[in-house]
């Protein structure tokens, strides 16, 4: 477990977040700082960025997963950058209707060392209009 904590802390540090260690992996919760209205009402709870790894094998590879809230105009550059780095786009969809601006949620995944995945995700964040920030407790 100590090695998992150390790996999780390194994973979170790359993403500028805080690690939440689980028995079989680690997750980092971030949020986007975007002014959003749903049905004309302000909302901050619909802007999650979740990056995680689990099922670490003896070779150091894990199942790496991410879900990132994107503005519509961010989709082409983020998606291209992610795919160029070898990440799989598992889904691109909306969660909410009647939002202003329109938001989409992209799911990315890979099987590789978690720190390599975290670096790729952090690099892909550079295509966004605002970096995801650590979620406040």
C-alpha positions in Angstrom: 0.0 0.0 0.0 2.9 2.4 0.7 4.0 2.0 -2.9 0.5 2.7 -4.1 0.4 5.9 -2.0 3.7 7.0 -3.4 2.6 6.3 -7.0 -0.7 8.0 -6.4 1.0 11.1 -4.9 3.2 11.3 -8.0 0.2 10.8 -10.3 -1.7 13.6 -8.6 1.3 15.9 -8.6 1.6 15.6 -12.4 -2.0 16.6 -12.6 -1.8 19.4 -10.0 -4.4 17.6 -7.8 -4.7 15.5 -4.7 -4.6 11.7 -4.7 -7.4 9.6 -3.4 -5.9 6.2 -2.8 -8.1 3.2 -3.2 -7.2 -0.5 -2.5 -6.7 -1.1 -6.2 -5.7 2.3 -7.6 -5.9 6.0 -7.3 -8.1 8.9 -8.5 -7.7 12.6 -8.8 -10.7 14.9 -8.9 -10.3 18.3 -10.6 -12.8 20.9 -11.8 -13.0 23.3 -14.7 -13.4 27.0 -13.8 -16.0 28.0 -16.4 -19.1 30.2 -15.8 -22.0 27.9 -16.7 -25.7 28.3 -16.7 -28.2 25.5 -16.7 -31.7 26.7 -17.5 -30.5 30.2 -16.8 -29.1 29.3 -13.3 -25.4 29.3 -12.4 -23.9 25.8 -11.7 -20.4 24.8 -10.6 -21.2 21.1 -9.9 -21.2 20.0 -13.6 -17.6 20.7 -14.4 -15.8 17.6 -13.2 -12.4 16.3 -14.4 -11.7 12.8 -13.1 -8.5 11.0 -13.8 -7.7 7.6 -12.3 -5.8 4.3 -12.6 -6.5 0.9 -11.3 -5.6 -2.8 -11.9 -1.8 -2.2 -11.7 0.0 -5.2 -12.9 3.5 -6.5 -12.1 4.9 -4.8 -15.1 3.8 -1.4 -13.9 0.9 -1.0 -16.4 -2.6 0.0 -15.2 -6.0 0.6 -16.6 -6.0 4.4 -16.9 -9.3 6.3 -17.2 -10.3 10.0 -17.5 -13.4 12.0 -18.0 -12.9 15.7 -18.8 -15.5 18.5 -19.2 -14.8 20.4 -22.4 -16.2 23.4 -24.1 -17.4 22.6 -27.6 -14.6 24.7 -29.2 -12.0 22.8 -27.2 -13.0 19.4 -28.6 -11.0 19.3 -31.8 -7.6 20.3 -30.3 -8.0 18.2 -27.2 -9.1 15.1 -29.1 -6.3 15.4 -31.7 -3.7 15.9 -29.0 -4.9 13.0 -27.0 -5.1 10.6 -30.0 -1.6 11.7 -31.2 -0.3 10.7 -27.8 -1.8 7.2 -28.1 -4.8 7.7 -25.9 -8.1 6.0 -26.8 -11.2 8.2 -26.9 -13.9 6.0 -25.3 -16.8 8.5 -25.6 -17.7 12.0 -26.3 -21.2 13.1 -25.2 -23.2 15.7 -23.3 -24.6 15.2 -19.8 -26.9 18.2 -19.5 -29.2 20.1 -21.8 -30.0 23.8 -21.8 -26.4 24.7 -20.7 -24.7 28.0 -21.7 -22.1 27.5 -22.9 -22.6 24.0 -24.4 -20.5 21.4 -22.6 -19.3 18.0 -23.7 -17.6 15.2 -21.7 -14.8 13.2 -23.2 -13.7 9.9 -21.9 -10.0 8.8 -22.5 -8.3 5.6 -21.6 -5.1 3.6 -21.9 -3.2 0.6 -20.5 0.3 1.8 -19.7 2.2 3.1 -16.6 0.0 5.6 -14.7 2.7 8.3 -14.6 3.0 8.2 -18.4 -0.8 8.5 -18.7 -0.8 11.4 -16.2 1.8 13.2 -18.2 -0.1 12.8 -21.5 -3.3 14.1 -19.8 -1.4 17.1 -18.3 0.0 17.8 -21.8 -3.5 17.6 -23.3 -4.7 20.1 -20.7 -2.5 22.7 -22.4 -5.0 22.8 -25.3 -7.8 24.0 -23.0 -8.8 27.6 -22.4 -8.4 27.1 -18.7 -6.5 24.4 -16.8 -8.5 22.1 -14.5 -7.9 23.0 -10.8 -8.0 21.0 -7.6 -11.4 20.3 -6.3 -12.1 22.1 -3.0 -13.2 19.8 -0.2 
